[in-house]
Amino acid sequence: MEPDATTPIDPARSVLQAPRSAAVAGIVFAVLMIVHVVLIRVTVPAGPRDAGTWLMGGAGTVAVAVGLVPFAGIAFLWFVGVLRDRLGAQEDRFFATVFLGSALLFLATTFVSSAVAGSLLEMHAASPGMLLDSGLFAFGRRVSHELTNVYSMRMAGVFMISTCTMSLRTGILPRWMACLGFVLAAVLLLSLGILYWTHLIFPLWVLLISTYIFATNLHG
């Protein structure tokens, strides 16, 4: 029988719930970002002061890596939604603000950095000599490097800290996983530029907790 206008609505049933399979979004983000970082790291030199010689043979590889970023960003938004759904009514306003703000800033800086890199690749495809001789490559290379290393990864570290703090208060993640997140976040905040592969820390951490959430969802 269809409910009429006078039928009371159960608030518990009217609240939208994230599907259990939504935890896959974090896994998708992690895989895409890991592939992105590996492709960039094996093609582009660590320092931003290179002469751009890698463009001759590695522009296609970097273009593939840059092309993965929008899809990784979409999956990351779903992952953030999964975490907020898991918190539910236990979400603390202070840490939730830092949590959501750092997530959006991480995405914004990552997107801008990738857009700058993609623009350099387009300019190189149009006129390779002019790009390297005009100084535009040096400028764009440094902008992309700073956005990624100084801003994007540090926002990722803040996101990890806020997530782990909320998980310790609410129990949405195991305690050891939250403590590990604090340690890895400290590495992101303090050692960027020293270790070339530190950019893998954040997607690997997301992969860990997404796999845990997905497994617990499967078991009810």
Phi and psi in degrees as GROMACS dihedral restraints (atoms count N, CA, C in turn):
[ dihedral_restraints ]
;  ai    aj    ak    al  type     phi  dphi    fc
    3     4     5     6     1   -75.1    20    10
    4     5     6     7     1   136.6    20    10
    6     7     8     9     1   -70.3    20    10
    7     8     9    10     1   138.5    20    10
    9    10    11    12     1   -93.4    20    10
   10    11    12    13     1  -174.2    20    10
   12    13    14    15     1   -66.2    20    10
   13    14    15    16     1   -20.8    20    10
   15    16    17    18     1   -92.5    20    10
   16    17    18    19     1    -5.2    20    10
   18    19    20    21     1   -73.7    20    10
   19    20    21    22     1   124.8    20    10
   21    22    23    24     1   -67.3    20    10
   22    23    24    25     1   144.7    20    10
   24    25    26    27     1   -99.5    20    10
   25    26    27    28     1   128.9    20    10
   27    28    29    30     1   -75.7    20    10
   28    29    30    31     1   115.4    20    10
   30    31    32    33     1   -58.7    20    10
   31    32    33    34     1   -34.8    20    10
   33    34    35    36     1   -64.8    20    10
   34    35    36    37     1   -30.9    20    10
   36    37    38    39     1   -87.8    20    10
   37    38    39    40     1   -20.7    20    10
   39    40    41    42     1   -82.1    20    10
   40    41    42    43     1   -14.8    20    10
   42    43    44    45     1   -76.5    20    10
   43    44    45    46     1   128.6    20    10
   45    46    47    48     1   -71.4    20    10
   46    47    48    49     1   138.7    20    10
   48    49    50    51     1  -115.4    20    10
   49    50    51    52     1   140.7    20    10
   51    52    53    54     1   -69.4    20    10
   52    53    54    55     1   136.5    20    10
   54    55    56    57     1   -62.8    20    10
   55    56    57    58     1   149.7    20    10
   57    58    59    60     1   -61.2    20    10
   58    59    60    61     1   -32.0    20    10
   60    61    62    63     1   -73.1    20    10
   61    62    63    64     1    -7.7    20    10
   63    64    65    66     1   -63.2    20    10
   64    65    66    67     1   -22.8    20    10
   66    67    68    69     1   -62.3    20    10
   67    68    69    70     1   -18.7    20    10
   69    70    71    72     1   -62.5    20    10
   70    71    72    73     1   -25.9    20    10
   72    73    74    75     1   -58.2    20    10
   73    74    75    76     1   -41.5    20    10
   75    76    77    78     1   -63.7    20    10
   76    77    78    79     1   -37.2    20    10
   78    79    80    81     1   -67.3    20    10
   79    80    81    82     1   -41.7    20    10
   81    82    83    84     1   -62.5    20    10
   82    83    84    85     1   -45.4    20    10
   84    85    86    87     1   -58.2    20    10
   85    86    87    88     1   -47.1    20    10
   87    88    89    90     1   -60.9    20    10
   88    89    90    91     1   -45.1    20    10
   90    91    92    93     1   -64.1    20    10
   91    92    93    94     1   -45.2    20    10
   93    94    95    96     1   -63.7    20    10
   94    95    96    97     1   -41.3    20    10
   96    97    98    99     1   -70.7    20    10
   97    98    99   100     1   -34.8    20    10
   99   100   101   102     1   -63.8    20    10
  100   101   102   103     1   -45.2    20    10
  102   103   104   105     1   -61.7    20    10
  103   104   105   106     1   -42.6    20    10
  105   106   107   108     1   -58.4    20    10
  106   107   108   109     1   -50.2    20    10
  108   109   110   111     1   -63.9    20    10
  109   110   111   112     1   -43.1    20    10
  111   112   113   114     1   -63.4    20    10
  112   113   114   115     1   -44.3    20    10
  114   115   116   117     1   -62.3    20    10
  115   116   117   118     1   -40.8    20    10
  117   118   119   120     1   -67.0    20    10
  118   119   120   121     1   -44.8    20    10
  120   121   122   123     1   -66.9    20    10
  121   122   123   124     1   -34.4    20    10
  123   124   125   126     1   -83.7    20    10
  124   125   126   127     1    -6.6    20    10
  126   127   128   129     1  -112.9    20    10
  127   128   129   130     1   -43.8    20    10
  129   130   131   132     1   -99.1    20    10
  130   131   132   133     1   135.2    20    10
  132   133   134   135     1   -61.6    20    10
  133   134   135   136     1   157.1    20    10
  135   136   137   138     1   -65.6    20    10
  136   137   138   139     1   -46.7    20    10
  138   139   140   141     1   -79.1    20    10
  139   140   141   142     1   152.5    20    10
  141   142   143   144     1   -84.0    20    10
  142   143   144   145     1     3.8    20    10
  144   145   146   147     1  -101.2    20    10
  145   146   147   148     1    20.5    20    10
  147   148   149   150     1   -71.5    20    10
  148   149   150   151     1   162.0    20    10
  150   151   152   153     1   -84.4    20    10
  151   152   153   154     1    -3.8    20    10
  153   154   155   156     1    86.3    20    10
  154   155   156   157     1    14.8    20    10
  156   157   158   159     1   -65.3    20    10
  157   158   159   160     1   -23.6    20    10
  159   160   161   162     1   -67.2    20    10
  160   161   162   163     1   -17.0    20    10
  162   163   164   165     1   -63.8    20    10
  163   164   165   166     1   -29.3    20    10
  165   166   167   168     1   -64.3    20    10
  166   167   168   169     1   -38.4    20    10
  168   169   170   171     1  -116.0    20    10
  169   170   171   172     1   -11.4    20    10
  171   172   173   174     1  -117.4    20    10
  172   173   174   175     1     5.4    20    10
  174   175   176   177     1   -62.3    20    10
  175   176   177   178     1   -37.9    20    10
  177   178   179   180     1   -65.7    20    10
  178   179   180   181     1   -39.9    20    10
  180   181   182   183     1   -64.6    20    10
  181   182   183   184     1   -44.1    20    10
  183   184   185   186     1   -66.3    20    10
  184   185   186   187     1   -35.3    20    10
  186   187   188   189     1   -62.7    20    10
  187   188   189   190     1   -39.8    20    10
  189   190   191   192     1   -63.1    20    10
  190   191   192   193     1   -43.8    20    10
  192   193   194   195     1   -62.4    20    10
  193   194   195   196     1   -43.4    20    10
  195   196   197   198     1   -65.7    20    10
  196   197   198   199     1   -36.2    20    10
  198   199   200   201     1   -66.4    20    10
  199   200   201   202     1   -20.4    20    10
  201   202   203   204     1   -78.1    20    10
  202   203   204   205     1   -21.5    20    10
  204   205   206   207     1   -61.6    20    10
  205   206   207   208     1   -45.6    20    10
  207   208   209   210     1   -59.1    20    10
  208   209   210   211     1   -39.6    20    10
  210   211   212   213     1   -70.0    20    10
  211   212   213   214     1   -36.8    20    10
  213   214   215   216     1   -63.7    20    10
  214   215   216   217     1   -38.6    20    10
  216   217   218   219     1   -64.1    20    10
  217   218   219   220     1   -40.8    20    10
  219   220   221   222     1   -62.0    20    10
  220   221   222   223     1   -45.2    20    10
  222   223   224   225     1   -64.0    20    10
  223   224   225   226     1   -35.0    20    10
  225   226   227   228     1   -66.0    20    10
  226   227   228   229     1   -37.7    20    10
  228   229   230   231     1   -61.3    20    10
  229   230   231   232     1   -41.3    20    10
  231   232   233   234     1   -64.4    20    10
  232   233   234   235     1   -38.3    20    10
  234   235   236   237     1   -62.4    20    10
  235   236   237   238     1   -42.7    20    10
  237   238   239   240     1   -61.0    20    10
  238   239   240   241     1   -41.1    20    10
  240   241   242   243     1   -61.6    20    10
  241   242   243   244     1   -37.9    20    10
  243   244   245   246     1   -63.2    20    10
  244   245   246   247     1   -43.3    20    10
  246   247   248   249     1   -64.1    20    10
  247   248   249   250     1   -42.8    20    10
  249   250   251   252     1   -66.1    20    10
  250   251   252   253     1   -37.5    20    10
  252   253   254   255     1   -65.1    20    10
  253   254   255   256     1   -37.1    20    10
  255   256   257   258     1   -68.8    20    10
  256   257   258   259     1   -33.3    20    10
  258   259   260   261     1   -70.2    20    10
  259   260   261   262     1   -42.3    20    10
  261   262   263   264     1    60.5    20    10
  262   263   264   265     1  -135.3    20    10
  264   265   266   267     1   -71.6    20    10
  265   266   267   268     1   -10.5    20    10
  267   268   269   270     1   -81.4    20    10
  268   269   270   271     1    -3.4    20    10
  270   271   272   273     1   -63.4    20    10
  271   272   273   274     1   123.8    20    10
  273   274   275   276     1   -84.6    20    10
  274   275   276   277     1   133.3    20    10
  276   277   278   279     1   -63.6    20    10
  277   278   279   280     1   -40.8    20    10
  279   280   281   282     1   -64.6    20    10
  280   281   282   283     1   -55.6    20    10
  282   283   284   285     1   -70.3    20    10
  283   284   285   286     1   -28.8    20    10
  285   286   287   288     1   -65.4    20    10
  286   287   288   289     1   -35.9    20    10
  288   289   290   291     1   -65.5    20    10
  289   290   291   292     1   -46.0    20    10
  291   292   293   294     1   -64.9    20    10
  292   293   294   295     1   -40.7    20    10
  294   295   296   297     1   -59.7    20    10
  295   296   297   298     1   -53.2    20    10
  297   298   299   300     1   -71.2    20    10
  298   299   300   301     1   -39.8    20    10
  300   301   302   303     1   -63.1    20    10
  301   302   303   304     1   -43.9    20    10
  303   304   305   306     1   -67.3    20    10
  304   305   306   307     1   -34.5    20    10
  306   307   308   309     1   -63.9    20    10
  307   308   309   310     1   -45.1    20    10
  309   310   311   312     1   -68.8    20    10
  310   311   312   313     1   -37.9    20    10
  312   313   314   315     1   -68.1    20    10
  313   314   315   316     1   -36.4    20    10
  315   316   317   318     1   -60.1    20    10
  316   317   318   319     1   -45.8    20    10
  318   319   320   321     1   -64.4    20    10
  319   320   321   322     1   -44.4    20    10
  321   322   323   324     1   -61.6    20    10
  322   323   324   325     1   -48.4    20    10
  324   325   326   327     1   -67.8    20    10
  325   326   327   328     1   -35.3    20    10
  327   328   329   330     1   -66.1    20    10
  328   329   330   331     1   -42.4    20    10
  330   331   332   333     1   -64.6    20    10
  331   332   333   334     1   -44.0    20    10
  333   334   335   336     1   -64.9    20    10
  334   335   336   337     1   -43.0    20    10
  336   337   338   339     1   -60.0    20    10
  337   338   339   340     1   -43.1    20    10
  339   340   341   342     1   -68.9    20    10
  340   341   342   343     1   -35.2    20    10
  342   343   344   345     1   -65.1    20    10
  343   344   345   346     1   -40.5    20    10
  345   346   347   348     1   -63.1    20    10
  346   347   348   349     1   -45.2    20    10
  348   349   350   351     1   -63.5    20    10
  349   350   351   352     1   -41.5    20    10
  351   352   353   354     1   -63.8    20    10
  352   353   354   355     1   -36.0    20    10
  354   355   356   357     1   -65.2    20    10
  355   356   357   358     1   -40.8    20    10
  357   358   359   360     1   -62.4    20    10
  358   359   360   361     1   -39.1    20    10
  360   361   362   363     1   -66.0    20    10
  361   362   363   364     1   -39.5    20    10
  363   364   365   366     1   -65.4    20    10
  364   365   366   367     1   -41.1    20    10
  366   367   368   369     1   -66.0    20    10
  367   368   369   370     1   -38.1    20    10
  369   370   371   372     1   -64.9    20    10
  370   371   372   373     1   -39.8    20    10
  372   373   374   375     1   -65.2    20    10
  373   374   375   376     1   -33.4    20    10
  375   376   377   378     1   -77.6    20    10
  376   377   378   379     1   -45.4    20    10
  378   379   380   381     1  -153.1    20    10
  379   380   381   382     1    87.6    20    10
  381   382   383   384     1   -56.5    20    10
  382   383   384   385     1   -46.4    20    10
  384   385   386   387     1   -64.6    20    10
  385   386   387   388     1   -41.9    20    10
  387   388   389   390     1   -65.7    20    10
  388   389   390   391     1   -37.4    20    10
  390   391   392   393     1   -62.1    20    10
  391   392   393   394     1   -47.7    20    10
  393   394   395   396     1   -73.5    20    10
  394   395   396   397     1   -30.2    20    10
  396   397   398   399     1   -85.2    20    10
  397   398   399   400     1   -21.9    20    10
  399   400   401   402     1   -83.3    20    10
  400   401   402   403     1   -13.9    20    10
  402   403   404   405     1    89.2    20    10
  403   404   405   406     1    -5.5    20    10
  405   406   407   408     1   -66.8    20    10
  406   407   408   409     1   -35.0    20    10
  408   409   410   411     1   -64.4    20    10
  409   410   411   412     1   -44.9    20    10
  411   412   413   414     1   -61.4    20    10
  412   413   414   415     1   -41.3    20    10
  414   415   416   417     1   -66.8    20    10
  415   416   417   418     1   -50.9    20    10
  417   418   419   420     1   -63.5    20    10
  418   419   420   421     1   -36.9    20    10
  420   421   422   423     1   -63.0    20    10
  421   422   423   424     1   -42.4    20    10
  423   424   425   426     1   -70.9    20    10
  424   425   426   427     1   -38.2    20    10
  426   427   428   429     1   -62.3    20    10
  427   428   429   430     1   -48.0    20    10
  429   430   431   432     1   -62.2    20    10
  430   431   432   433     1   -40.7    20    10
  432   433   434   435     1   -64.3    20    10
  433   434   435   436     1   -45.3    20    10
  435   436   437   438     1   -65.5    20    10
  436   437   438   439     1   -42.9    20    10
  438   439   440   441     1   -60.2    20    10
  439   440   441   442     1   -40.9    20    10
  441   442   443   444     1   -74.0    20    10
  442   443   444   445     1   -49.2    20    10
  444   445   446   447     1   -82.6    20    10
  445   446   447   448     1   -37.5    20    10
  447   448   449   450     1   -89.7    20    10
  448   449   450   451     1   -39.2    20    10
  450   451   452   453     1  -104.6    20    10
  451   452   453   454     1   -54.5    20    10
  453   454   455   456     1   -61.2    20    10
  454   455   456   457     1   -50.8    20    10
  456   457   458   459     1   -69.8    20    10
  457   458   459   460     1   -30.5    20    10
  459   460   461   462     1   -71.3    20    10
  460   461   462   463     1   -34.6    20    10
  462   463   464   465     1   -66.5    20    10
  463   464   465   466     1   -34.6    20    10
  465   466   467   468     1   -63.0    20    10
  466   467   468   469     1   -39.9    20    10
  468   469   470   471     1   -63.9    20    10
  469   470   471   472     1   -40.9    20    10
  471   472   473   474     1   -64.8    20    10
  472   473   474   475     1   -39.9    20    10
  474   475   476   477     1   -60.3    20    10
  475   476   477   478     1   -42.6    20    10
  477   478   479   480     1   -64.1    20    10
  478   479   480   481     1   -42.4    20    10
  480   481   482   483     1   -63.9    20    10
  481   482   483   484     1   -45.8    20    10
  483   484   485   486     1   -66.0    20    10
  484   485   486   487     1   -38.8    20    10
  486   487   488   489     1   -64.6    20    10
  487   488   489   490     1   -44.4    20    10
  489   490   491   492     1   -68.1    20    10
  490   491   492   493     1   -36.4    20    10
  492   493   494   495     1   -62.8    20    10
  493   494   495   496     1   -45.6    20    10
  495   496   497   498     1   -66.0    20    10
  496   497   498   499     1   -34.6    20    10
  498   499   500   501     1   -69.9    20    10
  499   500   501   502     1   -32.9    20    10
  501   502   503   504     1   -66.8    20    10
  502   503   504   505     1   -34.4    20    10
  504   505   506   507     1   -79.0    20    10
  505   506   507   508     1   -29.3    20    10
  507   508   509   510     1  -110.7    20    10
  508   509   510   511     1   -19.4    20    10
  510   511   512   513     1    78.3    20    10
  511   512   513   514     1    22.3    20    10
  513   514   515   516     1   -75.0    20    10
  514   515   516   517     1   -18.1    20    10
  516   517   518   519     1  -130.1    20    10
  517   518   519   520     1   154.3    20    10
  519   520   521   522     1   -59.4    20    10
  520   521   522   523     1   150.5    20    10
  522   523   524   525     1   -61.5    20    10
  523   524   525   526     1   -40.3    20    10
  525   526   527   528     1   -65.2    20    10
  526   527   528   529     1   -32.3    20    10
  528   529   530   531     1   -69.3    20    10
  529   530   531   532     1   -38.9    20    10
  531   532   533   534     1   -66.8    20    10
  532   533   534   535     1   -43.5    20    10
  534   535   536   537     1   -63.6    20    10
  535   536   537   538     1   -40.2    20    10
  537   538   539   540     1   -61.7    20    10
  538   539   540   541     1   -38.1    20    10
  540   541   542   543     1   -62.2    20    10
  541   542   543   544     1   -39.0    20    10
  543   544   545   546     1   -61.3    20    10
  544   545   546   547     1   -43.6    20    10
  546   547   548   549     1   -64.9    20    10
  547   548   549   550     1   -46.3    20    10
  549   550   551   552     1   -65.7    20    10
  550   551   552   553     1   -36.4    20    10
  552   553   554   555     1   -64.0    20    10
  553   554   555   556     1   -38.8    20    10
  555   556   557   558     1   -62.5    20    10
  556   557   558   559     1   -38.0    20    10
  558   559   560   561     1   -63.2    20    10
  559   560   561   562     1   -43.0    20    10
  561   562   563   564     1   -63.1    20    10
  562   563   564   565     1   -39.9    20    10
  564   565   566   567     1   -74.5    20    10
  565   566   567   568     1   -30.1    20    10
  567   568   569   570     1  -110.5    20    10
  568   569   570   571     1   -23.6    20    10
  570   571   572   573     1  -116.8    20    10
  571   572   573   574     1    14.8    20    10
  573   574   575   576     1   -64.1    20    10
  574   575   576   577     1   138.2    20    10
  576   577   578   579     1    94.4    20    10
  577   578   579   580     1   -19.4    20    10
  579   580   581   582     1   -91.6    20    10
  580   581   582   583     1   -48.0    20    10
  582   583   584   585     1  -103.8    20    10
  583   584   585   586     1   123.0    20    10
  585   586   587   588     1   -70.5    20    10
  586   587   588   589     1   -26.2    20    10
  588   589   590   591     1  -102.0    20    10
  589   590   591   592     1    15.9    20    10
  591   592   593   594     1   -64.3    20    10
  592   593   594   595     1   -19.2    20    10
  594   595   596   597     1   -65.0    20    10
  595   596   597   598     1   -16.6    20    10
  597   598   599   600     1   -77.6    20    10
  598   599   600   601     1   -14.9    20    10
  600   601   602   603     1   -60.9    20    10
  601   602   603   604     1   -47.4    20    10
  603   604   605   606     1   -64.9    20    10
  604   605   606   607     1   -51.1    20    10
  606   607   608   609     1   -63.1    20    10
  607   608   609   610     1   -33.3    20    10
  609   610   611   612     1   -66.6    20    10
  610   611   612   613     1   -37.8    20    10
  612   613   614   615     1   -66.7    20    10
  613   614   615   616     1   -42.6    20    10
  615   616   617   618     1   -61.8    20    10
  616   617   618   619     1   -40.3    20    10
  618   619   620   621     1   -60.8    20    10
  619   620   621   622     1   -40.4    20    10
  621   622   623   624     1   -62.6    20    10
  622   623   624   625     1   -52.7    20    10
  624   625   626   627     1   -74.4    20    10
  625   626   627   628     1   -30.1    20    10
  627   628   629   630     1   -67.4    20    10
  628   629   630   631     1   -39.8    20    10
  630   631   632   633     1   -63.8    20    10
  631   632   633   634     1   -40.4    20    10
  633   634   635   636     1   -63.2    20    10
  634   635   636   637     1   -46.6    20    10
  636   637   638   639     1   -63.8    20    10
  637   638   639   640     1   -42.5    20    10
  639   640   641   642     1   -62.7    20    10
  640   641   642   643     1   -41.9    20    10
  642   643   644   645     1   -66.0    20    10
  643   644   645   646     1   -41.6    20    10
  645   646   647   648     1   -68.2    20    10
  646   647   648   649     1   -33.5    20    10
  648   649   650   651     1   -65.6    20    10
  649   650   651   652     1   -38.6    20    10
  651   652   653   654     1   -65.0    20    10
  652   653   654   655     1   -30.9    20    10
  654   655   656   657     1   -91.6    20    10
  655   656   657   658     1    10.4    20    10
